Amino acid sequence: MVLTEHRGEFRPVDPIDAAIALHGARKVLVAALLALLRGRMRKARPPDARGLNNHLRADIGLPPLPPAPHNLHGGPTYWR
């Protein structure tokens, strides 16, 4: 059990009340409405797994990446 003791001189301050006292009701209302609208329009994207190496891909159940293609024109024996 937790005992919460409040003294007479201490009054907990609600964060909304503090924001309204500091910035004004109109600015707090506009900021809250914009935050609500912004949050609903944005969709969460899954993280990009293209940059992971094969060890991490195997840990999360993804297939390994194919080997990188040769960048040389005639293949790996072109410069011999």
Phi and psi restraints in degrees (range 20) as a CNS / XPLOR table:
assign (resid 1 and name C) (resid 2 and name N)
       (resid 2 and name CA) (resid 2 and name C) 1.0 -113.5 20.0 2
assign (resid 2 and name N) (resid 2 and name CA)
       (resid 2 and name C) (resid 3 and name N) 1.0 129.5 20.0 2
assign (resid 2 and name C) (resid 3 and name N)
       (resid 3 and name CA) (resid 3 and name C) 1.0 -98.8 20.0 2
assign (resid 3 and name N) (resid 3 and name CA)
       (resid 3 and name C) (resid 4 and name N) 1.0 120.0 20.0 2
assign (resid 3 and name C) (resid 4 and name N)
       (resid 4 and name CA) (resid 4 and name C) 1.0 -107.0 20.0 2
assign (resid 4 and name N) (resid 4 and name CA)
       (resid 4 and name C) (resid 5 and name N) 1.0 115.2 20.0 2
assign (resid 4 and name C) (resid 5 and name N)
       (resid 5 and name CA) (resid 5 and name C) 1.0 -109.6 20.0 2
assign (resid 5 and name N) (resid 5 and name CA)
       (resid 5 and name C) (resid 6 and name N) 1.0 122.2 20.0 2
assign (resid 5 and name C) (resid 6 and name N)
       (resid 6 and name CA) (resid 6 and name C) 1.0 -108.7 20.0 2
assign (resid 6 and name N) (resid 6 and name CA)
       (resid 6 and name C) (resid 7 and name N) 1.0 129.5 20.0 2
assign (resid 6 and name C) (resid 7 and name N)
       (resid 7 and name CA) (resid 7 and name C) 1.0 -88.5 20.0 2
assign (resid 7 and name N) (resid 7 and name CA)
       (resid 7 and name C) (resid 8 and name N) 1.0 164.5 20.0 2
assign (resid 7 and name C) (resid 8 and name N)
       (resid 8 and name CA) (resid 8 and name C) 1.0 -63.9 20.0 2
assign (resid 8 and name N) (resid 8 and name CA)
       (resid 8 and name C) (resid 9 and name N) 1.0 -36.1 20.0 2
assign (resid 8 and name C) (resid 9 and name N)
       (resid 9 and name CA) (resid 9 and name C) 1.0 -82.7 20.0 2
assign (resid 9 and name N) (resid 9 and name CA)
       (resid 9 and name C) (resid 10 and name N) 1.0 -11.8 20.0 2
assign (resid 9 and name C) (resid 10 and name N)
       (resid 10 and name CA) (resid 10 and name C) 1.0 -101.5 20.0 2
assign (resid 10 and name N) (resid 10 and name CA)
       (resid 10 and name C) (resid 11 and name N) 1.0 124.5 20.0 2
assign (resid 10 and name C) (resid 11 and name N)
       (resid 11 and name CA) (resid 11 and name C) 1.0 -127.1 20.0 2
assign (resid 11 and name N) (resid 11 and name CA)
       (resid 11 and name C) (resid 12 and name N) 1.0 121.6 20.0 2
assign (resid 11 and name C) (resid 12 and name N)
       (resid 12 and name CA) (resid 12 and name C) 1.0 -61.6 20.0 2
assign (resid 12 and name N) (resid 12 and name CA)
       (resid 12 and name C) (resid 13 and name N) 1.0 138.9 20.0 2
assign (resid 12 and name C) (resid 13 and name N)
       (resid 13 and name CA) (resid 13 and name C) 1.0 -104.3 20.0 2
assign (resid 13 and name N) (resid 13 and name CA)
       (resid 13 and name C) (resid 14 and name N) 1.0 128.6 20.0 2
assign (resid 13 and name C) (resid 14 and name N)
       (resid 14 and name CA) (resid 14 and name C) 1.0 -72.4 20.0 2
assign (resid 14 and name N) (resid 14 and name CA)
       (resid 14 and name C) (resid 15 and name N) 1.0 134.5 20.0 2
assign (resid 14 and name C) (resid 15 and name N)
       (resid 15 and name CA) (resid 15 and name C) 1.0 -59.8 20.0 2
assign (resid 15 and name N) (resid 15 and name CA)
       (resid 15 and name C) (resid 16 and name N) 1.0 -34.1 20.0 2
assign (resid 15 and name C) (resid 16 and name N)
       (resid 16 and name CA) (resid 16 and name C) 1.0 -67.1 20.0 2
assign (resid 16 and name N) (resid 16 and name CA)
       (resid 16 and name C) (resid 17 and name N) 1.0 -42.0 20.0 2
assign (resid 16 and name C) (resid 17 and name N)
       (resid 17 and name CA) (resid 17 and name C) 1.0 -61.8 20.0 2
assign (resid 17 and name N) (resid 17 and name CA)
       (resid 17 and name C) (resid 18 and name N) 1.0 -39.6 20.0 2
assign (resid 17 and name C) (resid 18 and name N)
       (resid 18 and name CA) (resid 18 and name C) 1.0 -66.1 20.0 2
assign (resid 18 and name N) (resid 18 and name CA)
       (resid 18 and name C) (resid 19 and name N) 1.0 -40.4 20.0 2
assign (resid 18 and name C) (resid 19 and name N)
       (resid 19 and name CA) (resid 19 and name C) 1.0 -66.6 20.0 2
assign (resid 19 and name N) (resid 19 and name CA)
       (resid 19 and name C) (resid 20 and name N) 1.0 -40.7 20.0 2
assign (resid 19 and name C) (resid 20 and name N)
       (resid 20 and name CA) (resid 20 and name C) 1.0 -65.7 20.0 2
assign (resid 20 and name N) (resid 20 and name CA)
       (resid 20 and name C) (resid 21 and name N) 1.0 -40.4 20.0 2
assign (resid 20 and name C) (resid 21 and name N)
       (resid 21 and name CA) (resid 21 and name C) 1.0 -66.4 20.0 2
assign (resid 21 and name N) (resid 21 and name CA)
       (resid 21 and name C) (resid 22 and name N) 1.0 -33.5 20.0 2
assign (resid 21 and name C) (resid 22 and name N)
       (resid 22 and name CA) (resid 22 and name C) 1.0 -81.7 20.0 2
assign (resid 22 and name N) (resid 22 and name CA)
       (resid 22 and name C) (resid 23 and name N) 1.0 -41.2 20.0 2
assign (resid 22 and name C) (resid 23 and name N)
       (resid 23 and name CA) (resid 23 and name C) 1.0 -112.9 20.0 2
assign (resid 23 and name N) (resid 23 and name CA)
       (resid 23 and name C) (resid 24 and name N) 1.0 -19.6 20.0 2
assign (resid 23 and name C) (resid 24 and name N)
       (resid 24 and name CA) (resid 24 and name C) 1.0 103.3 20.0 2
assign (resid 24 and name N) (resid 24 and name CA)
       (resid 24 and name C) (resid 25 and name N) 1.0 151.8 20.0 2
assign (resid 24 and name C) (resid 25 and name N)
       (resid 25 and name CA) (resid 25 and name C) 1.0 -67.2 20.0 2
assign (resid 25 and name N) (resid 25 and name CA)
       (resid 25 and name C) (resid 26 and name N) 1.0 -39.2 20.0 2
assign (resid 25 and name C) (resid 26 and name N)
       (resid 26 and name CA) (resid 26 and name C) 1.0 -64.8 20.0 2
assign (resid 26 and name N) (resid 26 and name CA)
       (resid 26 and name C) (resid 27 and name N) 1.0 -45.5 20.0 2
assign (resid 26 and name C) (resid 27 and name N)
       (resid 27 and name CA) (resid 27 and name C) 1.0 -65.8 20.0 2
assign (resid 27 and name N) (resid 27 and name CA)
       (resid 27 and name C) (resid 28 and name N) 1.0 -38.4 20.0 2
assign (resid 27 and name C) (resid 28 and name N)
       (resid 28 and name CA) (resid 28 and name C) 1.0 -67.0 20.0 2
assign (resid 28 and name N) (resid 28 and name CA)
       (resid 28 and name C) (resid 29 and name N) 1.0 -40.8 20.0 2
assign (resid 28 and name C) (resid 29 and name N)
       (resid 29 and name CA) (resid 29 and name C) 1.0 -64.9 20.0 2
assign (resid 29 and name N) (resid 29 and name CA)
       (resid 29 and name C) (resid 30 and name N) 1.0 -44.2 20.0 2
assign (resid 29 and name C) (resid 30 and name N)
       (resid 30 and name CA) (resid 30 and name C) 1.0 -64.5 20.0 2
assign (resid 30 and name N) (resid 30 and name CA)
       (resid 30 and name C) (resid 31 and name N) 1.0 -42.3 20.0 2
assign (resid 30 and name C) (resid 31 and name N)
       (resid 31 and name CA) (resid 31 and name C) 1.0 -64.6 20.0 2
assign (resid 31 and name N) (resid 31 and name CA)
       (resid 31 and name C) (resid 32 and name N) 1.0 -39.1 20.0 2
assign (resid 31 and name C) (resid 32 and name N)
       (resid 32 and name CA) (resid 32 and name C) 1.0 -67.4 20.0 2
assign (resid 32 and name N) (resid 32 and name CA)
       (resid 32 and name C) (resid 33 and name N) 1.0 -42.1 20.0 2
assign (resid 32 and name C) (resid 33 and name N)
       (resid 33 and name CA) (resid 33 and name C) 1.0 -64.6 20.0 2
assign (resid 33 and name N) (resid 33 and name CA)
       (resid 33 and name C) (resid 34 and name N) 1.0 -42.1 20.0 2
assign (resid 33 and name C) (resid 34 and name N)
       (resid 34 and name CA) (resid 34 and name C) 1.0 -64.1 20.0 2
assign (resid 34 and name N) (resid 34 and name CA)
       (resid 34 and name C) (resid 35 and name N) 1.0 -38.6 20.0 2
assign (resid 34 and name C) (resid 35 and name N)
       (resid 35 and name CA) (resid 35 and name C) 1.0 -65.7 20.0 2
assign (resid 35 and name N) (resid 35 and name CA)
       (resid 35 and name C) (resid 36 and name N) 1.0 -38.7 20.0 2
assign (resid 35 and name C) (resid 36 and name N)
       (resid 36 and name CA) (resid 36 and name C) 1.0 -65.7 20.0 2
assign (resid 36 and name N) (resid 36 and name CA)
       (resid 36 and name C) (resid 37 and name N) 1.0 -44.3 20.0 2
assign (resid 36 and name C) (resid 37 and name N)
       (resid 37 and name CA) (resid 37 and name C) 1.0 -68.6 20.0 2
assign (resid 37 and name N) (resid 37 and name CA)
       (resid 37 and name C) (resid 38 and name N) 1.0 -39.7 20.0 2
assign (resid 37 and name C) (resid 38 and name N)
       (resid 38 and name CA) (resid 38 and name C) 1.0 -66.4 20.0 2
assign (resid 38 and name N) (resid 38 and name CA)
       (resid 38 and name C) (resid 39 and name N) 1.0 -37.7 20.0 2
assign (resid 38 and name C) (resid 39 and name N)
       (resid 39 and name CA) (resid 39 and name C) 1.0 -69.5 20.0 2
assign (resid 39 and name N) (resid 39 and name CA)
       (resid 39 and name C) (resid 40 and name N) 1.0 -32.4 20.0 2
assign (resid 39 and name C) (resid 40 and name N)
       (resid 40 and name CA) (resid 40 and name C) 1.0 -80.2 20.0 2
assign (resid 40 and name N) (resid 40 and name CA)
       (resid 40 and name C) (resid 41 and name N) 1.0 -28.4 20.0 2
assign (resid 40 and name C) (resid 41 and name N)
       (resid 41 and name CA) (resid 41 and name C) 1.0 -79.8 20.0 2
assign (resid 41 and name N) (resid 41 and name CA)
       (resid 41 and name C) (resid 42 and name N) 1.0 -25.6 20.0 2
assign (resid 41 and name C) (resid 42 and name N)
       (resid 42 and name CA) (resid 42 and name C) 1.0 -89.7 20.0 2
assign (resid 42 and name N) (resid 42 and name CA)
       (resid 42 and name C) (resid 43 and name N) 1.0 127.1 20.0 2
assign (resid 42 and name C) (resid 43 and name N)
       (resid 43 and name CA) (resid 43 and name C) 1.0 -98.8 20.0 2
assign (resid 43 and name N) (resid 43 and name CA)
       (resid 43 and name C) (resid 44 and name N) 1.0 143.8 20.0 2
assign (resid 43 and name C) (resid 44 and name N)
       (resid 44 and name CA) (resid 44 and name C) 1.0 -76.6 20.0 2
assign (resid 44 and name N) (resid 44 and name CA)
       (resid 44 and name C) (resid 45 and name N) 1.0 131.8 20.0 2
assign (resid 44 and name C) (resid 45 and name N)
       (resid 45 and name CA) (resid 45 and name C) 1.0 -100.7 20.0 2
assign (resid 45 and name N) (resid 45 and name CA)
       (resid 45 and name C) (resid 46 and name N) 1.0 142.3 20.0 2
assign (resid 45 and name C) (resid 46 and name N)
       (resid 46 and name CA) (resid 46 and name C) 1.0 -69.1 20.0 2
assign (resid 46 and name N) (resid 46 and name CA)
       (resid 46 and name C) (resid 47 and name N) 1.0 152.9 20.0 2
assign (resid 46 and name C) (resid 47 and name N)
       (resid 47 and name CA) (resid 47 and name C) 1.0 -65.0 20.0 2
assign (resid 47 and name N) (resid 47 and name CA)
       (resid 47 and name C) (resid 48 and name N) 1.0 151.0 20.0 2
assign (resid 47 and name C) (resid 48 and name N)
       (resid 48 and name CA) (resid 48 and name C) 1.0 -80.4 20.0 2
assign (resid 48 and name N) (resid 48 and name CA)
       (resid 48 and name C) (resid 49 and name N) 1.0 121.7 20.0 2
assign (resid 48 and name C) (resid 49 and name N)
       (resid 49 and name CA) (resid 49 and name C) 1.0 -97.9 20.0 2
assign (resid 49 and name N) (resid 49 and name CA)
       (resid 49 and name C) (resid 50 and name N) 1.0 3.5 20.0 2
assign (resid 49 and name C) (resid 50 and name N)
       (resid 50 and name CA) (resid 50 and name C) 1.0 -68.7 20.0 2
assign (resid 50 and name N) (resid 50 and name CA)
       (resid 50 and name C) (resid 51 and name N) 1.0 -26.2 20.0 2
assign (resid 50 and name C) (resid 51 and name N)
       (resid 51 and name CA) (resid 51 and name C) 1.0 -89.1 20.0 2
assign (resid 51 and name N) (resid 51 and name CA)
       (resid 51 and name C) (resid 52 and name N) 1.0 -1.2 20.0 2
assign (resid 51 and name C) (resid 52 and name N)
       (resid 52 and name CA) (resid 52 and name C) 1.0 -79.7 20.0 2
assign (resid 52 and name N) (resid 52 and name CA)
       (resid 52 and name C) (resid 53 and name N) 1.0 147.4 20.0 2
assign (resid 52 and name C) (resid 53 and name N)
       (resid 53 and name CA) (resid 53 and name C) 1.0 -80.4 20.0 2
assign (resid 53 and name N) (resid 53 and name CA)
       (resid 53 and name C) (resid 54 and name N) 1.0 172.3 20.0 2
assign (resid 53 and name C) (resid 54 and name N)
       (resid 54 and name CA) (resid 54 and name C) 1.0 -65.6 20.0 2
assign (resid 54 and name N) (resid 54 and name CA)
       (resid 54 and name C) (resid 55 and name N) 1.0 -29.9 20.0 2
assign (resid 54 and name C) (resid 55 and name N)
       (resid 55 and name CA) (resid 55 and name C) 1.0 -65.5 20.0 2
assign (resid 55 and name N) (resid 55 and name CA)
       (resid 55 and name C) (resid 56 and name N) 1.0 -46.2 20.0 2
assign (resid 55 and name C) (resid 56 and name N)
       (resid 56 and name CA) (resid 56 and name C) 1.0 -69.3 20.0 2
assign (resid 56 and name N) (resid 56 and name CA)
       (resid 56 and name C) (resid 57 and name N) 1.0 -36.7 20.0 2
assign (resid 56 and name C) (resid 57 and name N)
       (resid 57 and name CA) (resid 57 and name C) 1.0 -62.1 20.0 2
assign (resid 57 and name N) (resid 57 and name CA)
       (resid 57 and name C) (resid 58 and name N) 1.0 -40.5 20.0 2
assign (resid 57 and name C) (resid 58 and name N)
       (resid 58 and name CA) (resid 58 and name C) 1.0 -67.5 20.0 2
assign (resid 58 and name N) (resid 58 and name CA)
       (resid 58 and name C) (resid 59 and name N) 1.0 -33.2 20.0 2
assign (resid 58 and name C) (resid 59 and name N)
       (resid 59 and name CA) (resid 59 and name C) 1.0 -64.8 20.0 2
assign (resid 59 and name N) (resid 59 and name CA)
       (resid 59 and name C) (resid 60 and name N) 1.0 -33.0 20.0 2
assign (resid 59 and name C) (resid 60 and name N)
       (resid 60 and name CA) (resid 60 and name C) 1.0 -101.6 20.0 2
assign (resid 60 and name N) (resid 60 and name CA)
       (resid 60 and name C) (resid 61 and name N) 1.0 6.8 20.0 2
assign (resid 60 and name C) (resid 61 and name N)
       (resid 61 and name CA) (resid 61 and name C) 1.0 90.2 20.0 2
assign (resid 61 and name N) (resid 61 and name CA)
       (resid 61 and name C) (resid 62 and name N) 1.0 18.5 20.0 2
assign (resid 61 and name C) (resid 62 and name N)
       (resid 62 and name CA) (resid 62 and name C) 1.0 -95.8 20.0 2
assign (resid 62 and name N) (resid 62 and name CA)
       (resid 62 and name C) (resid 63 and name N) 1.0 152.7 20.0 2
assign (resid 62 and name C) (resid 63 and name N)
       (resid 63 and name CA) (resid 63 and name C) 1.0 -70.1 20.0 2
assign (resid 63 and name N) (resid 63 and name CA)
       (resid 63 and name C) (resid 64 and name N) 1.0 155.6 20.0 2
assign (resid 63 and name C) (resid 64 and name N)
       (resid 64 and name CA) (resid 64 and name C) 1.0 -69.5 20.0 2
assign (resid 64 and name N) (resid 64 and name CA)
       (resid 64 and name C) (resid 65 and name N) 1.0 156.8 20.0 2
assign (resid 64 and name C) (resid 65 and name N)
       (resid 65 and name CA) (resid 65 and name C) 1.0 -72.9 20.0 2
assign (resid 65 and name N) (resid 65 and name CA)
       (resid 65 and name C) (resid 66 and name N) 1.0 147.5 20.0 2
assign (resid 65 and name C) (resid 66 and name N)
       (resid 66 and name CA) (resid 66 and name C) 1.0 -69.0 20.0 2
assign (resid 66 and name N) (resid 66 and name CA)
       (resid 66 and name C) (resid 67 and name N) 1.0 155.9 20.0 2
assign (resid 66 and name C) (resid 67 and name N)
       (resid 67 and name CA) (resid 67 and name C) 1.0 -64.0 20.0 2
assign (resid 67 and name N) (resid 67 and name CA)
       (resid 67 and name C) (resid 68 and name N) 1.0 151.0 20.0 2
assign (resid 67 and name C) (resid 68 and name N)
       (resid 68 and name CA) (resid 68 and name C) 1.0 -68.3 20.0 2
assign (resid 68 and name N) (resid 68 and name CA)
       (resid 68 and name C) (resid 69 and name N) 1.0 141.5 20.0 2
assign (resid 68 and name C) (resid 69 and name N)
       (resid 69 and name CA) (resid 69 and name C) 1.0 -72.0 20.0 2
assign (resid 69 and name N) (resid 69 and name CA)
       (resid 69 and name C) (resid 70 and name N) 1.0 157.7 20.0 2
assign (resid 69 and name C) (resid 70 and name N)
       (resid 70 and name CA) (resid 70 and name C) 1.0 -72.9 20.0 2
assign (resid 70 and name N) (resid 70 and name CA)
       (resid 70 and name C) (resid 71 and name N) 1.0 134.7 20.0 2
assign (resid 70 and name C) (resid 71 and name N)
       (resid 71 and name CA) (resid 71 and name C) 1.0 -89.5 20.0 2
assign (resid 71 and name N) (resid 71 and name CA)
       (resid 71 and name C) (resid 72 and name N) 1.0 -9.8 20.0 2
assign (resid 71 and name C) (resid 72 and name N)
       (resid 72 and name CA) (resid 72 and name C) 1.0 -81.6 20.0 2
assign (resid 72 and name N) (resid 72 and name CA)
       (resid 72 and name C) (resid 73 and name N) 1.0 150.8 20.0 2
assign (resid 72 and name C) (resid 73 and name N)
       (resid 73 and name CA) (resid 73 and name C) 1.0 -64.9 20.0 2
assign (resid 73 and name N) (resid 73 and name CA)
       (resid 73 and name C) (resid 74 and name N) 1.0 -46.1 20.0 2
assign (resid 73 and name C) (resid 74 and name N)
       (resid 74 and name CA) (resid 74 and name C) 1.0 -97.5 20.0 2
assign (resid 74 and name N) (resid 74 and name CA)
       (resid 74 and name C) (resid 75 and name N) 1.0 11.3 20.0 2
assign (resid 74 and name C) (resid 75 and name N)
       (resid 75 and name CA) (resid 75 and name C) 1.0 95.4 20.0 2
assign (resid 75 and name N) (resid 75 and name CA)
       (resid 75 and name C) (resid 76 and name N) 1.0 -167.8 20.0 2
assign (resid 75 and name C) (resid 76 and name N)
       (resid 76 and name CA) (resid 76 and name C) 1.0 -72.4 20.0 2
assign (resid 76 and name N) (resid 76 and name CA)
       (resid 76 and name C) (resid 77 and name N) 1.0 -20.1 20.0 2
assign (resid 76 and name C) (resid 77 and name N)
       (resid 77 and name CA) (resid 77 and name C) 1.0 -97.4 20.0 2
assign (resid 77 and name N) (resid 77 and name CA)
       (resid 77 and name C) (resid 78 and name N) 1.0 13.0 20.0 2
assign (resid 77 and name C) (resid 78 and name N)
       (resid 78 and name CA) (resid 78 and name C) 1.0 -63.4 20.0 2
assign (resid 78 and name N) (resid 78 and name CA)
       (resid 78 and name C) (resid 79 and name N) 1.0 -36.2 20.0 2
assign (resid 78 and name C) (resid 79 and name N)
       (resid 79 and name CA) (resid 79 and name C) 1.0 -92.6 20.0 2
assign (resid 79 and name N) (resid 79 and name CA)
       (resid 79 and name C) (resid 80 and name N) 1.0 4.9 20.0 2
